[in-house]
Amino acid sequence: MIHVRHDGVAHVELDTAFAYVADHRTVPEWMYGVTRFEPVGKQVRGVGAVFDASMRIGPATFDSRLEIVEWEDDHRIVLSSISGFRTRSAWQFDDLGDGDMRLAVDFGYQLPGGLAGRAAGLLIEPLVGTIVRRTENALRDQVVRNA
């Protein structure tokens, strides 16, 4: 699996930032390229919650079914795909004191083999770092704006 990591600091209370990210309804507002993030079933928080997501990268749209596999209130959320485009993303929140917090993002993805995988790689790989940075920046801006 290929990983892209990025982090940033925002002047906002950690619990406010975590609550914003943990609300599945806000995901398309801050996650670059996400056009759909819908719960599958009634559970929308915590380990075991499942979501159907679509991400547009260039001319292509990638669909995944994601499950929350780790959840620590006000600290960490990890999602892993259970079908579709193979991804794993970790969102970690660290309190730096004085109203500052750090958000660290680790986005991992795995391309399929064969010609389809190579074609997807040519499309995705140059953009993933930019997507992760834009997502973290947009998230930081949205959290501060909504605090």
WOJOZI-V637253 format. One record per residue. RES is the residue in three letters. OMEGA is omega in whole degrees, -180 to 180 (* if undefined). Layout:
BEGIN
RES,OMEGA + RES,OMEGA
END
This chain:
BEGIN
MET,178 + ILE,-179 + HIS,172 + VAL,-178 + ARG,177 + HIS,174 + ASP,179 + GLY,-178 + VAL,177 + ALA,176 + HIS,-180 + VAL,179 + GLU,-176 + LEU,-178 + ASP,177 + THR,179 + ALA,-179 + PHE,-179 + ALA,180 + TYR,-180 + VAL,-177 + ALA,179 + ASP,-175 + HIS,-178 + ARG,-178 + THR,-172 + VAL,179 + PRO,178 + GLU,-173 + TRP,-179 + MET,-175 + TYR,176 + GLY,-178 + VAL,180 + THR,-179 + ARG,175 + PHE,-171 + GLU,178 + PRO,173 + VAL,-175 + GLY,-174 + LYS,-178 + GLN,-179 + VAL,179 + ARG,172 + GLY,-179 + VAL,179 + GLY,176 + ALA,-176 + VAL,-178 + PHE,169 + ASP,-176 + ALA,173 + SER,178 + MET,179 + ARG,177 + ILE,-176 + GLY,-178 + PRO,-174 + ALA,173 + THR,-179 + PHE,180 + ASP,177 + SER,166 + ARG,-174 + LEU,176 + GLU,173 + ILE,-177 + VAL,174 + GLU,179 + TRP,173 + GLU,-176 + ASP,178 + ASP,179 + HIS,-170 + ARG,172 + ILE,177 + VAL,177 + LEU,178 + SER,-180 + SER,176 + ILE,171 + SER,-179 + GLY,-180 + PHE,-174 + ARG,179 + THR,171 + ARG,179 + SER,179 + ALA,-179 + TRP,-176 + GLN,-177 + PHE,180 + ASP,179 + ASP,-180 + LEU,-179 + GLY,179 + ASP,178 + GLY,178 + ASP,175 + MET,177 + ARG,173 + LEU,177 + ALA,-179 + VAL,174 + ASP,-178 + PHE,178 + GLY,178 + TYR,179 + GLN,-180 + LEU,176 + PRO,178 + GLY,175 + GLY,-178 + LEU,180 + ALA,179 + GLY,178 + ARG,179 + ALA,178 + ALA,179 + GLY,179 + LEU,180 + LEU,-169 + ILE,-169 + GLU,179 + PRO,-174 + LEU,-170 + VAL,179 + GLY,178 + THR,180 + ILE,-179 + VAL,179 + ARG,179 + ARG,178 + THR,-179 + GLU,179 + ASN,179 + ALA,179 + LEU,180 + ARG,179 + ASP,-179 + GLN,-179 + VAL,180 + VAL,-179 + ARG,-177 + ASN,-178 + ALA,*
END
